[in-house]
Amino acid sequence: MALILQYLDDMHVFMDKHGDPRTNPWFLMSSPLPTLIICLSYVYLVKVLGPRFMENRKPYELKNVLIVYNFLQVLFSAWLFYESMMGGWLKHYSLKCQPVDYSDNPVATRMVHACWWYYFSKFTEFFDTIFFVLRKKFDHVSTLHVIHHGVMPMSVWFGVKFTPGGHSTFFGLLNTFVHIIMYTYYMLAAMGPHMRPYLWWKKYLTTLQMVQFIGIMVHAFQLLFIECDYPRAFVWWIGMHAVMFFFLFKDFYNQSYSSKSKVRAKSPQPATTEIKDVPYKNGAVRNGFSNGHAGAGAGAFARARPVPAGN
């Protein structure tokens, strides 16, 4: 136990020594452990505790809650995108190489605050999954979905702790832009079936998400081939996250929209022909069925049952 406590103390000293002093005193920034615990609790909640809680309950009707939630996420994402632009990407940042500005310059400080709020937004997105569980949409709580939401807060924490600004904030810039569109789609979908004719672009939303990750990969990995005063560790950290998410989303795209999946989805299911209740007539049953006994009088009915077609 003493060894564990010593390790935690050493880690805390390391974090304070090498972390950005501007974010060190901020909420959840002193140590990665609270964020890790929250992420693990999220996974347990949506994969174990939540389904167990809903097992014998009816799905909750959350239409109005979902509309409001997604609308707020659109506003939050739009504000984060705006702050990222004003904090550097609109006028001050370079797409080729952008070191972190650790000064108290107002523009740099604005980006630091935007980074922390982007980190915080990853926790608010947990409600995407929680609402799926409460509505018993367990098929939506996929491996892709849980990994994507469960990993992001921990990943972003390291960025806010050590490099709040500079090159890797391009990830957040693209991600918040995509989320404006994504949560707009979710908001419209939550309004009801009458909106379905206007939601034909779902497939292209997934494509946009994959394009986002390609852009992040190219933007991050270019620093492996040029000189730039930006930590190589974070180049790999951001770039490999983009690679992982790209292939996860690509797998989802192939399963959802590939021609083979469409053929499988459209293939006819085994049909059944139901024999309707028909009255006995003179001790015999119409449609070729007999109850095997002559004792049933007129007015009795044969039991309806499904019969596989073709048999």
C-alpha angles and dihedrals in degrees: 000000000000089000091054092049090049090051092050091049092050090049091051091051091049092050093050093046098049101026124096106272090215092065100030095093095043125111113287092357102104094076137008092226098085090051091047091050092049091050093049090046089053091054092048091047097052098036102037119004098039097049089045091052092049096043096102098023131091118248113270118246103233103161097128092039091053093048092052093042094051092044090054090048090053090053093045093049092047091051092049091049090050093048091049090052094047091042092062119306097083098057115347109045130083122219090212101053129351120175120202115265105220094181128105091250108146093237092049091047090051090056091048090056091046089053092054093048089049088054090050091050089063089066093050088055089064085081089070088070097035090057090050089055094047089051090046092240090146093156087066091058091082129164089256092052096048095043092048095051097034096052101042101074091051092046094049092045091069091050093052091045098050111011111024097169138011131068102352095054085081084080091060093043093057094038095054090048091053090047091056088060095038096052090044087058092048091049092052091046090052091058092075146262093306088073095057096094088060095049099069090121097072091108091054091050089061089048090052090053091053092047087052091058092047089053091050092049093051093044093049101040094049087078089067088069102040136050112260133156093235126111111267090210090066091046088061092039094056096035096051092047088055090049092050094048092044092058093043091053091043090055090050090049092051092049093047105037111018118117092245091054090049092050090049091049093048097044111117117259120227104282125222130208115210119214106220124223106274128180123246115249120201091340095307131100122230120235090045098285124128127187090220093239130082092208096089109096132211114298095036116125134224113235113256115233138166117259121196110245114252095027 
